[in-house]
Amino acid sequence: MASPKNYKNVYTILEKVKKGEIKSYYKDDEGLFGKINFYKKPDLIKPYMHYIDEWRLENIMDTHMKDTKAVVDNYNKFAKTTDFKKIDPKQQPDQTAFYQKFQENYKKFPKHMAKDIFKMYYNPIDKLDFEDRDEKNHTKFKFLERANNPVGKIMSEHSNLKSAIYARNILSYFITRMTIMDFVDPNASEDIKNGLNGQSDFDNDGVDKAMQDMMDSKQGKSMLDDTMQKAQDLCKQMDDAMDGDVQDQMFENANKPDGDGGMAGKLSPDFMRQIAARLENINLSMGSLKEKIKKLLDKSVSYFSSNQTTEYEDLFNSDNIAGLEDYELLHPKLRKIFAEDLQVKNTKKVGKIDLYIDVSGSMSSNCGVQNSNGQSISKIDFCKAFAAKLKGMDMLNDIYKFDNRVKKYKNDLISISMLDCGGGTTIDEAIRSIEKQGVNALVITDAEDSCSIYSDKAFFIGVEGAKFNYFNDNVIKEYANRGQAVVFNGQSISKVNEHGEII
């Protein structure tokens, strides 16, 4: 008699179970493998998102859905409709009740639907692979049909941030309409929820009828059109205010543990106008401060970096005009023969630098420069322009802001533009952080505080009014003698002597 097969490899066993080849050994549903559930993603659309992108999208969704103002605005529009007036006065919701019901519906709404909508907008249509429709996912597909917008897809394709904007706006529309139905027609709302959860015990035609009542009414269609238009307008504003790299960075920052899901979740037309104005302000500041920032960088980077790279470029493709001097010295005949072979030696400093920005209240005052519009540039705006220049040169490592304490700050352009100031100053805390991190750092400050710590990794850039004579005598002597402190008064850059005074 043949002995039964022995499956020694656990993966082989699991494969046999999935194929049903081990049923002869465990016949009843309560047997050893009867309760094993093989996990399958609930998404209706492939390709699946990377789990980090899922996390980012979820944070954007949570931030947007918890926005009290947006939910209350929708309630106020609902409260003016005839549907609201038909509700028994005793059952009419106030703003709080509506918001609570909205949050309840959001928590219960299938989470994969946001990802499916995102994928519809991000991926080309020929790259999408849809699950087969059946009785259980019938309602979900109906929602996806309503989420489709060809114009929006043209704008959002291959853009994580724009796809997230469309997904969050559309999901918010679905939750809002469902919340309205909870008060206007609770039975129809319950049918839709059962259909979404695949628990419908009736004909799907009933769910279709309920969805028509929810979305095909005059108010439902108007709200959907408004939802799509707002997403489209916001995406256009983003393109006008920031380039693709900044948009990508904003989406990537959506999973940072900063408690608000990143700025991507807060994006709105008003918020975009603020960002656009701040970015424009940085551009104006950089234009006026361009030469000053270059000179400050030359002084600071030359102190830190003994590391450098040497590149050789064709003379006529090089930006280094110093090479022309050697060319002039050549005999005319040699110039003609060797012109295309001549190369220019370019030496560049390498290495990234941390930036510590003083955000005390006094940094809001004028740095001594006006932009091209005749507006005064504040010290904090000078810091923003400086940070943006470092980032553009790929020299910026991490940003830290400090007042009475030090806090690491995001180093994307949007975050840099949002820097603000207010509070006291404790320079020693910044130096302790520099020593702890062990990375060369620039410290931009008005130096309205003492300093009792020397670090060879710190280079001070004092702005208008900086008073390094507040530093301990032995400390400022060390910084001055090693050339680690300069002052920019808006017009010129000065060294500091061992007493902390401008030379």
C-alpha positions in Angstrom: 0.0 0.0 0.0 1.4 3.3 -1.0 2.2 5.7 1.8 0.7 9.2 1.7 2.9 12.0 0.4 4.9 14.1 2.9 5.1 17.8 2.3 8.2 19.1 4.0 8.4 22.6 2.6 5.9 25.0 4.1 5.6 26.9 0.8 4.8 23.7 -1.0 2.2 22.9 1.6 0.5 26.4 1.1 0.5 26.0 -2.6 -1.1 22.6 -2.3 -3.7 24.0 0.0 -4.6 26.8 -2.4 -4.9 24.4 -5.2 -7.1 22.1 -3.1 -4.8 19.1 -3.3 -4.7 18.5 0.4 -8.4 18.2 0.9 -8.1 14.4 1.1 -6.1 14.7 4.3 -8.3 17.4 5.9 -11.9 16.9 4.7 -13.9 19.2 6.9 -13.9 23.0 7.0 -12.7 23.0 10.6 -9.6 21.0 9.7 -6.0 22.3 10.0 -6.2 24.4 6.9 -9.9 25.2 7.0 -9.5 28.6 8.6 -6.5 29.9 6.5 -7.4 33.1 4.6 -5.0 33.9 1.8 -4.7 37.7 1.7 -5.7 39.4 -1.5 -5.7 43.2 -1.9 -9.2 44.6 -2.1 -8.3 47.1 -4.9 -10.3 46.9 -8.1 -7.5 48.3 -10.2 -4.0 47.2 -10.9 -1.1 48.1 -10.8 -1.0 48.3 -7.1 0.5 51.4 -5.4 3.8 51.2 -3.5 3.0 51.0 0.2 4.8 54.3 0.9 2.7 56.0 -1.7 -0.4 54.5 -0.2 0.7 55.9 3.2 1.2 59.4 1.6 -2.2 59.3 -0.1 -3.9 58.1 3.1 -2.3 61.1 5.0 -3.5 63.5 2.3 -7.0 62.0 2.5 -7.1 62.2 6.3 -6.0 65.8 6.4 -8.5 66.9 3.7 -11.4 65.0 5.2 -10.8 66.4 8.7 -10.9 70.0 7.3 -13.8 71.4 9.3 -14.2 74.4 7.0 -14.7 72.3 3.9 -17.3 70.1 5.5 -19.2 73.0 7.1 -19.2 74.8 3.7 -20.9 71.8 2.2 -23.4 71.7 5.1 -24.3 75.3 4.6 -25.0 74.7 0.9 -27.1 71.7 1.8 -29.0 73.7 4.5 -30.3 76.0 1.7 -31.8 73.3 -0.4 -35.4 72.1 -0.6 -34.2 68.6 0.4 -33.0 69.9 3.7 -36.3 71.7 4.3 -38.3 68.4 3.6 -36.5 66.8 6.6 -38.5 66.8 9.8 -37.4 69.8 11.8 -36.6 67.6 14.7 -34.3 65.5 12.5 -32.6 68.3 10.7 -28.8 68.2 11.5 -26.8 71.1 12.7 -23.2 71.7 11.6 -21.8 69.5 14.4 -24.1 66.6 13.7 -23.4 66.8 9.9 -19.6 66.9 10.5 -19.8 63.9 12.9 -21.8 61.8 10.4 -19.4 62.8 7.6 -16.4 61.5 9.6 -18.3 58.3 10.4 -19.0 57.7 6.8 -15.4 58.4 5.8 -14.1 55.8 8.3 -16.5 53.2 7.0 -16.0 54.0 3.3 -13.8 51.3 1.6 -10.2 52.6 1.9 -9.1 51.1 -1.4 -11.5 53.3 -3.3 -9.2 56.3 -2.8 -6.3 54.3 -4.2 -8.4 53.1 -7.2 -9.4 56.6 -8.0 -5.8 57.8 -7.7 -4.7 55.1 -10.1 -7.4 56.0 -12.6 -6.0 59.5 -12.8 -2.3 58.7 -12.5 -1.9 55.8 -15.0 -2.5 55.7 -18.8 -5.8 53.9 -19.5 -4.0 51.1 -21.4 -1.9 50.3 -18.3 -5.0 49.7 -16.0 -6.1 46.2 -15.3 -9.6 46.1 -13.8 -11.0 43.2 -11.7 -13.9 41.3 -13.1 -17.3 42.7 -12.1 -19.5 40.6 -9.9 -22.4 41.0 -7.5 -20.2 42.0 -4.6 -18.2 44.8 -6.3 -21.0 46.1 -8.5 -21.6 49.2 -6.4 -17.9 50.0 -6.1 -17.6 50.0 -9.9 -20.6 52.4 -10.1 -18.7 54.8 -7.9 -15.6 54.5 -10.1 -17.6 55.3 -13.1 -18.8 58.5 -11.5 -15.2 59.3 -10.5 -14.0 59.3 -14.2 -13.2 62.6 -15.8 -11.3 62.7 -19.1 -10.2 66.3 -18.8 -8.9 65.8 -15.3 -7.0 62.7 -16.4 -5.2 64.7 -19.1 -4.0 67.1 -16.4 -3.1 64.5 -13.8 -1.5 61.6 -15.7 1.9 60.7 -14.3 1.6 63.4 -11.5 1.3 62.0 -8.0 0.2 65.2 -6.5 -2.5 66.1 -9.1 -3.8 62.5 -9.0 -4.1 62.8 -5.2 -5.9 66.1 -5.6 -8.5 64.6 -7.8 -8.8 61.5 -5.6 -9.3 63.4 -2.4 -11.8 65.9 -3.9 -13.9 63.1 -5.5 -13.9 61.0 -2.4 -15.0 64.0 -0.4 -17.9 64.5 -2.8 -18.9 60.8 -2.4 -18.8 61.1 1.4 -20.7 64.4 1.4 -23.5 63.0 -0.8 -23.7 59.9 1.3 -24.0 62.0 4.4 -26.8 64.1 2.9 -28.6 60.9 2.0 -28.3 59.8 5.6 -30.6 62.6 6.6 -32.8 62.9 3.4 -33.4 59.2 2.7 -31.7 56.9 5.3 -33.0 53.7 3.7 -31.5 54.5 0.3 -28.2 55.5 2.1 -28.2 52.1 3.9 -28.7 50.3 0.6 -25.7 52.0 -0.9 -23.5 51.2 2.1 -24.5 47.6 2.0 -23.7 47.5 -1.7 -20.3 49.0 -1.0 -19.5 46.4 1.5 -20.7 43.6 -0.8 -23.5 42.7 1.7 -26.4 43.6 -0.4 -29.2 41.0 0.1 -31.3 42.4 -2.7 -31.1 43.1 -6.5 -28.3 45.4 -7.5 -30.9 47.4 -9.4 -32.0 48.7 -6.0 -28.5 50.0 -5.3 -28.4 51.6 -8.8 -31.7 53.4 -8.1 -30.4 54.7 -4.7 -27.2 55.9 -6.4 -29.2 57.8 -9.0 -31.2 59.5 -6.3 -27.9 60.4 -4.5 -25.9 61.7 -7.5 -28.2 62.3 -10.4 -30.3 64.9 -8.7 -29.8 68.6 -9.7 -27.9 69.2 -6.6 -25.8 66.0 -6.9 -24.8 66.8 -10.5 -24.0 70.4 -9.6 -21.8 69.4 -6.7 -19.9 66.9 -8.9 -19.3 69.5 -11.6 -18.1 71.9 -8.9 -15.8 69.2 -7.4 -14.2 68.5 -10.8 -13.8 72.2 -11.6 -12.1 72.9 -8.2 -9.6 70.1 -8.8 -8.9 71.3 -12.3 -8.4 75.0 -11.1 -6.2 73.9 -8.3 -4.0 71.8 -10.5 -3.6 74.8 -12.9 -2.7 77.0 -10.0 -0.1 74.5 -8.9 1.5 74.5 -12.4 1.5 78.3 -12.4 3.2 78.5 -8.9 5.7 75.6 -8.9 7.5 73.3 -11.2 7.1 69.5 -11.3 10.0 68.8 -9.0 8.4 70.9 -6.2 5.1 69.2 -6.7 6.7 65.8 -6.5 8.5 66.9 -3.3 5.2 68.0 -1.8 3.7 64.6 -2.4 6.7 62.8 -1.0 6.5 65.0 2.1 2.9 63.8 2.7 4.2 60.9 4.8 6.4 63.0 7.0 5.5 62.6 10.7 4.6 66.3 11.2 1.1 65.7 12.4 -0.7 67.3 9.5 -0.2 64.8 6.6 2.0 67.3 4.8 0.9 70.5 3.0 -0.5 68.4 0.2 -3.6 67.6 2.3 -4.2 71.3 2.9 -4.0 72.4 -0.7 -6.8 74.7 -1.7 -7.1 77.7 -4.0 -6.5 80.2 -1.1 -3.6 78.1 0.2 -2.0 78.0 -3.3 -2.3 81.8 -3.6 -0.4 82.1 -0.3 2.3 79.7 -1.5 2.5 81.4 -4.9 3.0 84.7 -3.2 5.7 83.4 -0.9 7.6 81.7 -3.7 7.4 84.8 -5.8 8.8 86.7 -2.8 11.7 84.3 -2.6 12.4 84.8 -6.4 12.3 88.6 -6.0 14.7 88.4 -3.0 17.1 86.1 -4.8 17.2 88.4 -7.8 18.2 91.4 -5.5 20.5 89.4 -3.3 22.1 87.2 -6.0 25.6 88.7 -6.0 25.6 89.1 -2.2 24.6 85.4 -1.6 27.3 84.3 -4.1 30.0 86.2 -2.2 28.8 84.8 1.2 28.8 81.3 -0.2 32.3 81.8 -1.5 33.5 82.8 1.9 31.7 80.2 3.9 32.2 77.2 1.6 35.9 78.0 1.1 36.3 77.7 4.9 34.7 74.3 5.1 35.6 72.4 1.9 39.0 71.1 1.2 37.3 68.5 -1.0 37.0 69.5 -4.6 36.5 68.0 -8.0 38.3 68.9 -11.2 36.6 68.7 -14.5 38.0 69.5 -18.0 35.7 71.0 -20.6 36.2 72.1 -24.2 37.2 75.7 -24.3 34.3 76.8 -26.4 31.8 74.8 -24.3 33.0 76.1 -20.9 31.6 78.9 -18.8 35.0 79.5 -17.4 36.4 82.4 -19.5 39.7 82.4 -17.6 40.8 79.7 -20.1 40.7 82.4 -22.8 43.9 83.9 -21.4 45.9 80.8 -22.3 44.3 80.7 -25.7 45.5 84.3 -26.4 49.1 83.3 -25.6 49.1 80.6 -28.3 50.8 81.3 -31.6 48.1 82.1 -34.3 49.0 78.9 -36.2 48.7 76.8 -33.1 45.3 78.3 -32.3 44.0 77.2 -35.6 45.4 73.7 -35.3 44.6 73.0 -31.7 41.5 75.2 -31.0 39.1 72.2 -30.8 41.5 70.3 -28.6 41.9 73.0 -26.0 40.3 72.3 -22.6 39.6 74.4 -19.6 40.2 73.2 -16.1 37.3 73.8 -13.7 37.6 73.2 -10.0 34.5 72.9 -7.9 34.0 72.5 -4.2 32.0 69.5 -3.1 30.1 68.5 0.0 26.7 69.5 1.4 26.1 71.8 4.3 23.5 72.1 7.1 21.7 75.4 7.4 20.7 76.8 10.8 18.2 79.7 10.6 17.5 82.1 13.5 13.7 82.5 13.6 13.6 84.8 16.6 11.2 87.8 16.4 13.9 90.3 15.5 14.5 88.4 12.2 11.4 90.0 10.8 13.1 93.4 10.5 14.8 94.7 7.3 18.1 93.2 6.1 19.1 96.4 4.4 18.1 95.4 0.8 15.1 96.2 -1.4 13.8 93.9 -4.1 13.1 95.0 -7.7 9.6 96.2 -6.6 11.1 98.5 -4.1 9.9 96.4 -1.1 12.2 95.9 1.9 13.6 92.3 2.2 13.3 91.0 5.7 16.1 89.1 7.4 13.9 85.9 7.4 13.3 86.4 3.6 17.1 86.7 3.1 17.4 83.4 4.9 14.8 81.8 2.6 16.6 83.1 -0.5 19.9 81.8 0.8 18.4 78.4 1.5 16.8 78.3 -1.9 20.1 79.1 -3.5 21.9 76.4 -1.6 19.2 73.9 -2.6 19.5 75.0 -6.3 23.2 74.3 -6.1 22.6 70.9 -4.6 24.6 72.0 -1.5 21.8 72.0 1.0 21.8 69.1 3.4 19.3 69.7 6.3 17.7 72.8 7.6 17.3 73.6 11.3 15.4 76.5 12.7 16.2 77.8 16.1 14.9 80.3 18.6 15.1 79.1 22.2 15.3 75.5 20.9 16.4 73.8 17.7 14.0 72.0 15.4 14.8 70.2 12.2 12.8 71.7 9.3 11.8 70.3 5.9 14.1 71.5 3.1 11.8 71.6 0.1 11.0 75.0 -1.5 7.4 75.1 -0.4 8.4 74.5 3.2 11.3 77.0 2.9 8.8 79.6 1.6 6.6 79.0 4.7 9.3 79.8 7.3 8.2 82.4 9.8 9.8 83.9 12.9 8.9 84.9 16.5 10.4 84.1 19.8 13.8 84.4 21.6 17.3 83.3 20.7 19.6 80.7 22.2 22.6 80.4 19.9 24.3 77.8 22.2 21.5 75.4 21.4 22.3 75.7 17.7 26.0 75.0 18.3 25.2 72.0 20.4 23.1 70.6 17.6 25.8 71.2 15.1 28.3 69.3 17.2 25.9 66.5 17.8 25.1 66.1 14.1 28.8 66.4 13.1 28.0 68.2 9.8 29.4 71.5 8.6 26.8 74.2 9.0 26.1 77.8 8.2 24.3 79.8 11.0 22.4 82.8 9.8 21.5 85.0 12.8 21.3 88.6 14.0 23.4 87.4 16.9 21.3 89.1 19.6 22.4 86.5 22.2 25.6 85.3 23.8 27.5 82.2 22.8 29.8 80.2 25.0 30.6 77.3 22.7 33.2 77.1 19.9 32.8 74.7 17.0 35.0 74.3 14.0 31.9 73.1 12.1 30.0 76.4 12.4 30.3 79.4 10.1 28.3 82.5 11.2 26.6 84.8 8.8 25.4 87.8 10.8 22.7 89.9 9.2 22.0 93.6 9.6 22.5 94.6 13.3 24.4 91.4 14.3 26.3 92.0 17.5 29.0 89.3 17.9 30.4 91.3 20.9 27.7 89.5 22.9 29.7 86.3 22.5 32.1 85.2 25.3 35.5 86.8 24.7 37.4 83.6 24.2 34.7 82.2 21.9 34.4 85.1 19.5 38.2 85.4 19.4 38.4 81.8 18.2 35.6 82.3 15.5 37.2 85.6 14.4 40.8 84.3 14.2 39.7 81.3 12.1 37.6 83.4 9.8 34.3 81.8 10.8 32.2 84.9 11.2 31.1 87.6 8.8 28.4 90.3 8.8 26.2 91.2 5.8 24.7 94.7 6.4 22.7 94.7 3.1 25.4 96.4 1.1 28.7 94.9 2.0 30.2 91.8 3.7 32.6 92.4 6.6 34.9 90.2 8.7 34.6 90.3 12.5 37.6 90.9 14.8 38.4 89.1 18.0 36.2 91.6 19.9 33.2 90.8 17.8 33.3 94.1 16.0 33.1 94.7 12.2 36.5 95.3 10.6 
